[in-house]
Amino acid sequence: MIIREQKQTITMIEQNHHAHLSAEIIKNWQDIFFKNDPYFESVLYAIKYHDYGWYHFDKQPFLNDDTQLPYSFIDFPVLPKTVLYTQGVDKVEEVDAYAAALCSTHYMRFMENNTRPEVQTYMAHEKKRTKRILTDLAIDQATFDDHVALLQFADNISLYVCLNEPGVSQSNVHFFFKDGIPIALNSALITQSKIQAEWLDNQTLKLTGLPFVPSFSISIKQKVLNKQMIEETGLINAYETQPYEQIKINFELS
């Protein structure tokens, strides 16, 4: 779950919805980043479903008893993460093996420095899975690395939109993105390691440093829960009874 806390409410965005949003965003650059790419459909599938493992967990969110806020993807316990990560990649592999290898590698980067035995077992399993898929499909490492970078880029842009309040000032941007949005694409069109984002108003986000495409819009699917309702009825009940709302964000490129 992605959460943003306000004084009396909590905005909640499901991880799977954020992933779908990342695919909608990256489609606008498909003629640039996917030009003549035979793996276009697989990479886009990986981007769209890279957080599918969170699907059931986010439908009935957990309350963090330390913070009295819903667990987010940032503070969610590590060992349950290995379960949902594995399940998500398993489901992706049922449809597209190459997409599964991309998702698996994307997840592993979050765990690579964790020394817990259970996490190391998870890492060994996923490394074996990825090696098997790349060998079976005869995918070279450079191509794979480029596609992983594209997945991470799409994830970062969508996370920027979801983690920040629309229209937030530069001084209050989420700490993940204080210096910009990371990008590691191997492209002659992008020479910097981060792109800059600036809210022009509460519906318009300006991106600087990307290949130019016409302005476009996306819609964020979210729920806004009243804290008092959570306290009175419990988090799961409050979440299940609250309807989704759609928030429109316009992107401008320069």
Secondary structure, 3 states (H helix, E strand, C coil): CEEEECCCEEEEECHHHHHHHHHHHHHHHHHHHCCCCCCHHHHHHHHHHCCHHHHHHHHCCCEECCCCEECCCCCCCHHHHHHHHHHHHHHHHHHCHHHHHHHHHHHHCCCCCCCCHHHHHHHHHHHHHHHHHHHHHCCCHHHHHHHHHHHHHHHHHHHHHHHCCCCCCHHHCCHHHCCCEECCCCCCCCCCCEEEEEEEECCEEEEECCCCCCCEEEEEEEEEEEHHHHHHHCHHHHHHHCCCEEEEEEEEEC
